[in-house]
Amino acid sequence: MKPFEVIKSFTKDKTYIINEDEALKAYVPFFINKTLSFNVETLLHANEMNLNYGLDKKQQYDYYFYSLKKRFYEIKYFKRKKDDDLEMIQRYYGYNVTKAKQALTILTDEQLKQIRTKFEEGGIKR
């Protein structure tokens, strides 16, 4: 079971699943609260659970289960964009992420172009 299935159980499905061991393992308070904080309608509930971080997983699940209405909450979460130039600089110079970010601000477009040619692979890209 995944954390998104747990969220779906107390929002869209309204099926009480927290009694299952698998559901308790999938309930990660930080992830659930962060995910619910991206929606305006569930933001205050997520904040309430952040304030009451000492509650155990079952109590937090119960709060969400009984306080949220049964409906589909469109929850968008943000993933970090994959930066190809950053990875390229890390490989080329052997830098960690922090140093590569610094180098990316210093390098010119021409220098980045030269580094890109070092990592180009032949073949047809589809």
DSSP file (Angstrom, degrees, kcal/mol; ACC not computed):
  #  RESIDUE AA STRUCTURE BP1 BP2  ACC     N-H-->O    O-->H-N    N-H-->O    O-->H-N    TCO  KAPPA ALPHA  PHI   PSI    X-CA   Y-CA   Z-CA
    1    1 A M              0   0    0      0, 0.0     3,-0.0     0, 0.0     0, 0.0   0.000 360.0 360.0 360.0 142.3    0.0    0.0    0.0
    2    2 A K    >>  -     0   0    0      1,-0.1     4,-1.4    25,-0.0     3,-0.9  -0.725 360.0-111.4-109.3 157.9    1.2    3.5   -0.9
    3    3 A P  H 3> S+     0   0    0      0, 0.0     4,-2.2     0, 0.0     5,-0.2   0.837 117.3  58.6 -56.9 -33.6    0.7    6.8    1.0
    4    4 A F  H 3> S+     0   0    0      1,-0.2     4,-2.3     2,-0.2     5,-0.1   0.837 102.3  54.0 -66.6 -30.6   -1.5    8.1   -1.9
    5    5 A E  H <> S+     0   0    0     -3,-0.9     4,-1.6     2,-0.2    -1,-0.2   0.851 107.2  51.3 -69.2 -33.8   -3.9    5.1   -1.3
    6    6 A V  H  X S+     0   0    0     -4,-1.4     4,-1.2     2,-0.2    -2,-0.2   0.926 110.3  48.3 -66.2 -44.9   -4.2    6.0    2.3
    7    7 A I  H >X S+     0   0    0     -4,-2.2     4,-0.9     1,-0.2     3,-0.5   0.916 110.6  51.7 -60.8 -43.1   -5.1    9.6    1.4
    8    8 A K  H 3X>S+     0   0    0     -4,-2.3     5,-2.6     1,-0.2     4,-0.7   0.843 102.8  60.9 -62.4 -33.4   -7.6    8.3   -1.1
    9    9 A S  I 3<>S+     0   0    0     -4,-1.6     6,-1.5     1,-0.2     5,-0.5   0.834 112.1  35.6 -67.3 -32.2   -9.2    6.1    1.6
   10   10 A F  I <<5S+     0   0    0     -4,-1.2    -1,-0.2    -3,-0.5    -2,-0.2   0.457 128.7  32.8-102.1   1.3  -10.1    9.1    3.8
   11   11 A T  I  <5S+     0   0    0     -4,-0.9    60,-1.5    -3,-0.4    -3,-0.2   0.724 130.1  13.5-113.5 -65.8  -11.0   11.5    1.0
   12   12 A K  I  <5S+     0   0    0     -4,-0.7    -3,-0.2    -5,-0.3    60,-0.1   0.929 135.0  30.6 -83.3 -47.8  -12.5    9.9   -2.0
   13   13 A D  I   <S-     0   0    0     -5,-2.6    -4,-0.2     2,-0.1    -3,-0.1   0.852  79.7-152.3 -82.9 -35.8  -13.4    6.4   -0.9
   14   14 A K      < +     0   0    0     -6,-0.6     2,-0.5    -5,-0.5    -4,-0.2   0.920  41.9 147.2  55.8  47.4  -14.2    7.0    2.8
   15   15 A T        -     0   0    0     -6,-1.5     2,-0.8    -7,-0.1    -1,-0.2  -0.965  50.5-129.3-111.8 127.4  -13.2    3.4    3.6
   16   16 A Y        +     0   0    0     -2,-0.5     3,-0.1     1,-0.2    -6,-0.1  -0.645  45.3 151.5 -80.7 108.0  -11.6    2.9    7.0
   17   17 A I    >   +     0   0    0     -2,-0.8     3,-1.9   -11,-0.1     6,-0.3   0.391  36.5 102.3-118.1   0.7   -8.4    1.0    6.4
   18   18 A I  T 3   +     0   0    0      1,-0.3     6,-0.2     5,-0.1    -1,-0.1   0.647  68.7  73.2 -69.7 -12.4   -6.1    2.0    9.2
   19   19 A N  T 3  S+     0   0    0     -3,-0.1    -1,-0.3     4,-0.1     2,-0.3   0.700  80.0  90.6 -71.5 -17.8   -6.7   -1.2   11.1
   20   20 A E  S <> S-     0   0    0     -3,-1.9     4,-1.7     1,-0.1     3,-0.2  -0.597  78.8-136.9 -78.9 138.4   -4.6   -3.0    8.6
   21   21 A D  H  > S+     0   0    0     -2,-0.3     4,-1.9     1,-0.2     5,-0.2   0.874 104.6  57.0 -61.3 -37.1   -0.8   -3.2    9.4
   22   22 A E  H  > S+     0   0    0      1,-0.2     4,-1.6     2,-0.2    -1,-0.2   0.876 105.7  50.0 -63.3 -37.8    0.0   -2.4    5.8
   23   23 A A  H  > S+     0   0    0     -6,-0.3     4,-1.1    -3,-0.2    -1,-0.2   0.873 107.7  53.6 -69.9 -37.1   -2.0    0.8    6.0
   24   24 A L  H  < S+     0   0    0     -4,-1.7     3,-0.2     1,-0.2    -2,-0.2   0.886 109.5  48.4 -64.4 -37.9   -0.2    1.9    9.2
   25   25 A K  H  < S+     0   0    0     -4,-1.9    -1,-0.2     1,-0.2    -2,-0.2   0.859 110.9  50.9 -68.5 -34.8    3.2    1.4    7.6
   26   26 A A  H  < S+     0   0    0     -4,-1.6     2,-1.1    -5,-0.2    -1,-0.2   0.671  87.5  94.3 -77.8 -16.5    2.0    3.4    4.5
   27   27 A Y     <  +     0   0    0     -4,-1.1     3,-0.1    -3,-0.2    30,-0.1  -0.670  51.4 175.2 -81.4 104.0    0.8    6.3    6.7
   28   28 A V     >  -     0   0    0     -2,-1.1     4,-2.8     1,-0.2     5,-0.3  -0.921  19.2-155.5-109.5 104.2    3.8    8.7    6.8
   29   29 A P  H  > S+     0   0    0      0, 0.0     4,-2.8     0, 0.0     5,-0.3   0.857  89.9  50.1 -52.8 -44.7    2.6   11.8    8.7
   30   30 A F  H  > S+     0   0    0      1,-0.2     4,-2.4     2,-0.2     5,-0.2   0.942 115.2  42.8 -59.7 -48.3    5.1   14.2    7.2
   31   31 A F  H  > S+     0   0    0     -3,-0.2     4,-2.7     2,-0.2     5,-0.2   0.917 115.6  48.4 -65.7 -44.5    4.3   13.1    3.6
   32   32 A I  H  X S+     0   0    0     -4,-2.8     4,-2.5     2,-0.2     5,-0.2   0.937 114.4  45.8 -62.6 -47.6    0.5   13.0    4.1
   33   33 A N  H  X S+     0   0    0     -4,-2.8     4,-1.3    -5,-0.3    -1,-0.2   0.907 114.2  48.3 -63.7 -41.8    0.5   16.4    5.8
   34   34 A K  H  < S+     0   0    0     -4,-2.4     4,-0.4    -5,-0.3    -1,-0.2   0.917 112.4  48.7 -65.1 -42.7    2.7   18.0    3.1
   35   35 A T  H >< S+     0   0    0     -4,-2.7     3,-1.2     1,-0.2    -2,-0.2   0.913 112.1  48.0 -64.4 -42.9    0.6   16.5    0.3
   36   36 A L  H >< S+     0   0    0     -4,-2.5     3,-1.2     1,-0.2     6,-0.3   0.728  99.8  68.5 -71.2 -20.2   -2.6   17.7    1.8
   37   37 A S  T 3< S+     0   0    0     -4,-1.3    -1,-0.2     1,-0.2    -2,-0.2   0.628  85.6  69.9 -74.4 -10.9   -1.2   21.2    2.4
   38   38 A F  T <  S+     0   0    0     -3,-1.2     2,-0.4    -4,-0.4    -1,-0.2   0.569  89.3  73.0 -81.3  -8.7   -1.1   21.7   -1.4
   39   39 A N  S X> S-     0   0    0     -3,-1.2     4,-1.1    -4,-0.2     3,-0.6  -0.902  75.9-142.0-108.9 135.5   -4.9   22.0   -1.6
   40   40 A V  H 3> S+     0   0    0     -2,-0.4     4,-0.5     1,-0.2     3,-0.3   0.862 101.2  52.6 -62.0 -37.3   -6.7   25.0   -0.2
   41   41 A E  H 34 S+     0   0    0      1,-0.2    -1,-0.2     2,-0.1     4,-0.2   0.739 118.5  34.0 -74.6 -22.7   -9.6   22.9    1.2
   42   42 A T  H <> S+     0   0    0     -3,-0.6     4,-2.3    -6,-0.3    -1,-0.2   0.420  91.7  94.8-110.0  -0.5   -7.3   20.6    3.2
   43   43 A L  H  X S+     0   0    0     -4,-1.1     4,-2.3    -3,-0.3     5,-0.2   0.912  85.2  48.0 -59.8 -46.8   -4.6   23.1    4.1
   44   44 A L  H  X S+     0   0    0     -4,-0.5     4,-2.1     1,-0.2    -1,-0.2   0.850 110.8  52.1 -67.0 -32.9   -6.0   24.0    7.5
   45   45 A H  H  > S+     0   0    0      2,-0.2     4,-1.9     1,-0.2    -1,-0.2   0.915 110.0  48.6 -66.8 -42.2   -6.4   20.3    8.4
   46   46 A A  H  X S+     0   0    0     -4,-2.3     4,-1.9     1,-0.2    -2,-0.2   0.892 110.6  51.3 -64.1 -38.9   -2.8   19.6    7.5
   47   47 A N  H  X S+     0   0    0     -4,-2.3     4,-2.1     1,-0.2    -1,-0.2   0.891 106.7  54.2 -64.9 -39.2   -1.7   22.5    9.6
   48   48 A E  H  X S+     0   0    0     -4,-2.1     4,-1.5     1,-0.2    -1,-0.2   0.890 109.2  47.8 -61.7 -39.3   -3.7   21.2   12.5
   49   49 A M  H  < S+     0   0    0     -4,-1.9    -1,-0.2     2,-0.2    -2,-0.2   0.835 108.5  54.6 -72.4 -31.1   -1.9   17.9   12.3
   50   50 A N  H >< S+     0   0    0     -4,-1.9     3,-0.7     1,-0.2    -2,-0.2   0.874 108.8  48.7 -66.5 -36.0    1.4   19.7   12.0
   51   51 A L  H 3< S+     0   0    0     -4,-2.1     2,-0.3     1,-0.3    -2,-0.2   0.832 114.4  46.3 -70.4 -31.5    0.6   21.5   15.3
   52   52 A N  T ><  +     0   0    0     -4,-1.5     3,-1.6    -5,-0.2    -1,-0.3  -0.392  69.5 146.0-106.1  53.5   -0.4   18.2   16.9
   53   53 A Y  T <   +     0   0    0     -3,-0.7    -1,-0.2    -2,-0.3    -2,-0.1   0.654  59.5  72.0 -66.3 -16.0    2.6   16.2   15.7
   54   54 A G  T 3  S+     0   0    0     -3,-0.2    -1,-0.3    -4,-0.0     2,-0.1   0.605  73.1 104.4 -78.1 -11.0    2.7   14.1   18.9
   55   55 A L  S <  S-     0   0    0     -3,-1.6     2,-0.0    -6,-0.2    -3,-0.0  -0.390  76.9-114.1 -68.4 147.2   -0.5   12.2   18.0
   56   56 A D     >  -     0   0    0      1,-0.1     4,-2.1    -2,-0.1     5,-0.2  -0.281  32.5 -97.7 -77.1 172.2    0.1    8.6   16.8
   57   57 A K  H  > S+     0   0    0      1,-0.2     4,-2.7     2,-0.2     5,-0.2   0.864 121.4  53.0 -60.6 -40.1   -0.7    7.6   13.2
   58   58 A K  H  > S+     0   0    0      1,-0.2     4,-2.6     2,-0.2    -1,-0.2   0.904 109.3  48.7 -64.9 -40.9   -4.1    6.1   14.0
   59   59 A Q  H  > S+     0   0    0      2,-0.2     4,-2.1     1,-0.2    -1,-0.2   0.893 112.2  48.6 -66.9 -39.1   -5.3    9.3   15.7
   60   60 A Q  H  X S+     0   0    0     -4,-2.1     4,-2.2     2,-0.2    -2,-0.2   0.927 111.8  49.2 -64.9 -43.8   -4.1   11.4   12.8
   61   61 A Y  H  X S+     0   0    0     -4,-2.7     4,-3.1     1,-0.2    -2,-0.2   0.925 109.8  52.1 -60.4 -44.3   -5.8    9.2   10.4
   62   62 A D  H  X S+     0   0    0     -4,-2.6     4,-2.6     1,-0.2     5,-0.3   0.901 107.0  53.4 -59.5 -41.8   -9.0    9.3   12.4
   63   63 A Y  H  X S+     0   0    0     -4,-2.1     4,-1.6     1,-0.2     5,-0.3   0.950 114.0  41.1 -58.2 -49.9   -8.9   13.1   12.4
   64   64 A Y  H  X S+     0   0    0     -4,-2.2     4,-2.1     1,-0.2    -2,-0.2   0.920 114.1  53.2 -64.5 -43.1   -8.6   13.2    8.6
   65   65 A F  H  < S+     0   0    0     -4,-3.1    -2,-0.2     1,-0.2    -1,-0.2   0.903 118.0  34.4 -61.2 -43.3  -11.2   10.4    8.1
   66   66 A Y  H  < S+     0   0    0     -4,-2.6    -1,-0.2    -5,-0.2    -2,-0.2   0.626 121.0  45.9 -91.0 -13.4  -13.9   12.1   10.2
   67   67 A S  H  < S+     0   0    0     -4,-1.6     2,-0.3    -5,-0.3    -2,-0.2   0.747  96.5  75.6-101.9 -25.4  -13.2   15.8    9.4
   68   68 A L  S  < S-     0   0    0     -4,-2.1     2,-0.1    -5,-0.3   -26,-0.0  -0.683  80.9-121.6 -88.9 140.6  -12.8   15.7    5.6
   69   69 A K        -     0   0    0     -2,-0.3     2,-0.9     1,-0.1   -55,-0.1  -0.405  33.3 -98.6 -74.1 154.3  -15.8   15.4    3.4
   70   70 A K  S    S+     0   0    0     -2,-0.1     2,-0.3   -57,-0.1   -58,-0.2  -0.651  79.8 102.6 -76.5 108.2  -16.1   12.5    1.0
   71   71 A R  S    S-     0   0    0    -60,-1.5     2,-0.7    -2,-0.9   -57,-0.1  -0.965  77.7 -81.7-171.3 170.2  -15.0   14.0   -2.3
   72   72 A F        -     0   0    0     -2,-0.3     2,-0.6   -60,-0.1    -2,-0.0  -0.777  38.8-162.3 -87.7 115.7  -12.2   14.1   -4.7
   73   73 A Y        -     0   0    0     -2,-0.7     2,-0.9     2,-0.0   -61,-0.1  -0.880  18.9-132.4 -97.1 119.3   -9.6   16.7   -3.6
   74   74 A E        -     0   0    0     -2,-0.6     2,-0.6     1,-0.0    -2,-0.0  -0.609  31.0-175.3 -74.0 110.3   -7.3   17.6   -6.4
   75   75 A I        -     0   0    0     -2,-0.9     2,-0.5   -36,-0.1   -36,-0.1  -0.929   7.3-173.2-115.1 115.2   -4.0   17.4   -4.8
   76   76 A K        -     0   0    0     -2,-0.6     2,-0.4   -38,-0.2    -2,-0.0  -0.891   4.2-167.8-104.9 135.3   -1.0   18.4   -6.8
   77   77 A Y        -     0   0    0     -2,-0.5     2,-0.5   -41,-0.0   -42,-0.1  -0.909  18.3-122.4-121.5 154.0    2.5   17.9   -5.4
   78   78 A F        -     0   0    0     -2,-0.4     2,-0.4     3,-0.0    -2,-0.0  -0.787  18.7-165.0-103.8 133.4    5.6   19.3   -6.7
   79   79 A K        -     0   0    0     -2,-0.5     2,-0.2     3,-0.0     3,-0.0  -0.864  33.7-103.2-108.8 148.2    8.7   17.4   -7.8
   80   80 A R        -     0   0    0     -2,-0.4     2,-0.1     1,-0.1     3,-0.0  -0.512  41.2-114.9 -68.5 134.2   12.0   18.9   -8.3
   81   81 A K        -     0   0    0     -2,-0.2     2,-0.6     1,-0.1    -1,-0.1  -0.447  27.0-115.4 -69.9 142.4   12.7   19.4  -12.0
   82   82 A K        -     0   0    0     -2,-0.1     2,-0.8    -3,-0.0    -1,-0.1  -0.698  26.7-154.0 -80.8 122.7   15.6   17.3  -13.3
   83   83 A D     >  -     0   0    0     -2,-0.6     4,-1.9     1,-0.2     5,-0.2  -0.862  10.6-170.9-104.1 107.7   18.3   19.7  -14.4
   84   84 A D  H  > S+     0   0    0     -2,-0.8     4,-2.4     1,-0.2    -1,-0.2   0.871  86.5  54.5 -65.5 -37.6   20.5   18.1  -17.1
   85   85 A D  H  > S+     0   0    0      2,-0.2     4,-2.5     1,-0.2    -1,-0.2   0.900 106.8  51.6 -64.1 -39.3   23.1   20.8  -17.0
   86   86 A L  H  > S+     0   0    0      2,-0.2     4,-2.2     1,-0.2    -1,-0.2   0.929 112.0  45.5 -63.2 -45.5   23.5   20.4  -13.3
   87   87 A E  H  X S+     0   0    0     -4,-1.9     4,-2.3     1,-0.2    -1,-0.2   0.880 111.4  53.6 -64.6 -37.5   24.1   16.6  -13.7
   88   88 A M  H  X S+     0   0    0     -4,-2.4     4,-2.7     2,-0.2    -2,-0.2   0.916 109.2  47.4 -63.8 -43.7   26.4   17.3  -16.6
   89   89 A I  H  X S+     0   0    0     -4,-2.5     4,-2.6     2,-0.2     6,-0.6   0.890 110.3  53.4 -65.2 -39.2   28.6   19.7  -14.5
   90   90 A Q  H  X S+     0   0    0     -4,-2.2     4,-1.7    -5,-0.2     5,-0.5   0.931 113.7  42.0 -60.9 -44.8   28.6   17.2  -11.6
   91   91 A R  H  < S+     0   0    0     -4,-2.3    -2,-0.2     2,-0.2    -1,-0.2   0.912 116.2  48.7 -68.3 -42.0   29.9   14.5  -13.9
   92   92 A Y  H  < S+     0   0    0     -4,-2.7    -2,-0.2     1,-0.2    -3,-0.2   0.926 127.2  22.5 -67.4 -47.0   32.4   16.7  -15.8
   93   93 A Y  H  < S-     0   0    0     -4,-2.6    -1,-0.2    -5,-0.2    -2,-0.2   0.601 100.9-120.4 -97.4 -12.5   34.0   18.3  -12.8
   94   94 A G     <  +     0   0    0     -4,-1.7    -3,-0.2    -5,-0.4    -4,-0.2   0.797  60.0 155.1  75.9  28.6   33.2   15.7  -10.1
   95   95 A Y        -     0   0    0     -6,-0.6    -1,-0.2    -5,-0.5     2,-0.1  -0.454  43.2-122.0 -86.8 159.2   31.3   18.3   -8.0
   96   96 A N     >  -     0   0    0     -2,-0.1     4,-2.3     1,-0.1     5,-0.2  -0.339  43.7 -89.6 -84.3-179.6   28.6   17.7   -5.5
   97   97 A V  H  > S+     0   0    0      1,-0.2     4,-2.2     2,-0.2     5,-0.2   0.898 124.6  51.6 -62.3 -42.5   25.2   19.4   -6.0
   98   98 A T  H  > S+     0   0    0      1,-0.2     4,-1.7     2,-0.2    -1,-0.2   0.938 113.7  42.3 -62.6 -48.4   26.1   22.6   -4.1
   99   99 A K  H  > S+     0   0    0      1,-0.2     4,-2.6     2,-0.2    -1,-0.2   0.867 112.1  55.3 -67.2 -35.3   29.3   23.2   -6.0
  100  100 A A  H  X S+     0   0    0     -4,-2.3     4,-2.1     2,-0.2    -1,-0.2   0.887 106.1  51.4 -65.4 -37.6   27.7   22.3   -9.3
  101  101 A K  H  X S+     0   0    0     -4,-2.2     4,-1.1     2,-0.2    -1,-0.2   0.899 111.3  48.2 -63.9 -40.1   24.9   24.9   -8.7
  102  102 A Q  H  X S+     0   0    0     -4,-1.7     4,-1.0     1,-0.2     3,-0.5   0.922 111.8  49.0 -65.1 -43.6   27.6   27.5   -8.0
  103  103 A A  H  X S+     0   0    0     -4,-2.6     4,-2.6     1,-0.2     3,-0.4   0.853 104.5  60.0 -64.4 -34.1   29.5   26.5  -11.2
  104  104 A L  H  < S+     0   0    0     -4,-2.1    -1,-0.2     1,-0.2    -2,-0.2   0.828 103.3  51.0 -64.2 -31.9   26.3   26.8  -13.2
  105  105 A T  H  < S+     0   0    0     -4,-1.1    -1,-0.2    -3,-0.5    -2,-0.2   0.768 115.7  42.4 -75.1 -24.5   25.9   30.4  -12.3
  106  106 A I  H  < S+     0   0    0     -4,-1.0    -2,-0.2    -3,-0.4    -1,-0.2   0.835  93.4  91.0 -90.6 -36.9   29.5   31.2  -13.4
  107  107 A L  S  < S-     0   0    0     -4,-2.6     2,-0.1    -5,-0.1     0, 0.0  -0.306  71.0-131.3 -67.7 142.6   29.8   29.2  -16.6
  108  108 A T     >  -     0   0    0      1,-0.1     4,-2.2    -2,-0.0     5,-0.2  -0.384  25.4-106.4 -84.8 168.6   29.0   30.9  -19.9
  109  109 A D  H  > S+     0   0    0      1,-0.2     4,-2.2     2,-0.2     5,-0.1   0.873 121.4  53.9 -62.5 -37.0   26.7   29.4  -22.5
  110  110 A E  H  > S+     0   0    0      2,-0.2     4,-2.0     1,-0.2    -1,-0.2   0.907 108.5  48.4 -65.1 -42.0   29.7   28.7  -24.7
  111  111 A Q  H  > S+     0   0    0      2,-0.2     4,-2.1     1,-0.2    -2,-0.2   0.906 111.3  50.1 -65.7 -40.9   31.4   26.8  -21.9
  112  112 A L  H  X S+     0   0    0     -4,-2.2     4,-2.4     1,-0.2    -1,-0.2   0.886 108.6  53.5 -62.8 -38.1   28.3   24.8  -21.2
  113  113 A K  H  X S+     0   0    0     -4,-2.2     4,-1.7     2,-0.2    -1,-0.2   0.901 108.3  49.3 -63.5 -41.0   28.0   24.0  -24.9
  114  114 A Q  H  X S+     0   0    0     -4,-2.0     4,-0.9     1,-0.2    -2,-0.2   0.896 111.7  48.6 -64.8 -40.4   31.6   22.7  -25.0
  115  115 A I  H >X S+     0   0    0     -4,-2.1     4,-0.8     1,-0.2     3,-0.6   0.892 107.9  55.4 -67.1 -38.4   30.9   20.5  -21.9
  116  116 A R  H >X S+     0   0    0     -4,-2.4     3,-0.8     1,-0.2     4,-0.6   0.875 101.5  57.4 -61.4 -37.5   27.7   19.2  -23.5
  117  117 A T  H 3< S+     0   0    0     -4,-1.7     3,-0.5     1,-0.2    -1,-0.2   0.803  99.3  60.1 -65.6 -27.1   29.6   18.0  -26.6
  118  118 A K  H << S+     0   0    0     -4,-0.9    -1,-0.2    -3,-0.6    -2,-0.2   0.824 111.4  39.5 -67.2 -30.0   31.8   15.9  -24.3
  119  119 A F  H << S+     0   0    0     -4,-0.8    -1,-0.2    -3,-0.8    -2,-0.2   0.384  85.6 121.1-103.6   3.2   28.8   13.9  -23.2
  120  120 A E     <  -     0   0    0     -4,-0.6     2,-0.4    -3,-0.5    -3,-0.0  -0.441  47.2-155.9 -68.3 138.7   26.9   13.6  -26.5
  121  121 A E        -     0   0    0     -2,-0.1    -2,-0.1     1,-0.1    -1,-0.0  -0.892  14.0-119.2-115.3 147.9   26.3   10.1  -27.6
  122  122 A G        +     0   0    0     -2,-0.4     2,-0.1     2,-0.0    -1,-0.1  -0.131  62.6  71.9 -76.4 177.3   25.7    9.1  -31.2
  123  123 A G  S    S-     0   0    0      2,-0.1     2,-0.5     0, 0.0    -2,-0.1  -0.408  85.2 -54.7 107.8 175.3   22.6    7.4  -32.6
  124  124 A I        -     0   0    0     -2,-0.1     2,-0.5     2,-0.0    -2,-0.0  -0.805  45.5-146.7 -96.3 129.5   19.1    8.4  -33.4
  125  125 A K              0   0    0     -2,-0.5    -2,-0.1     1,-0.1    -3,-0.0  -0.823 360.0 360.0 -96.3 131.5   17.1    9.9  -30.6
  126  126 A R              0   0    0     -2,-0.5    -1,-0.1     0, 0.0    -2,-0.0   0.384 360.0 360.0-114.7 360.0   13.4    9.2  -30.6
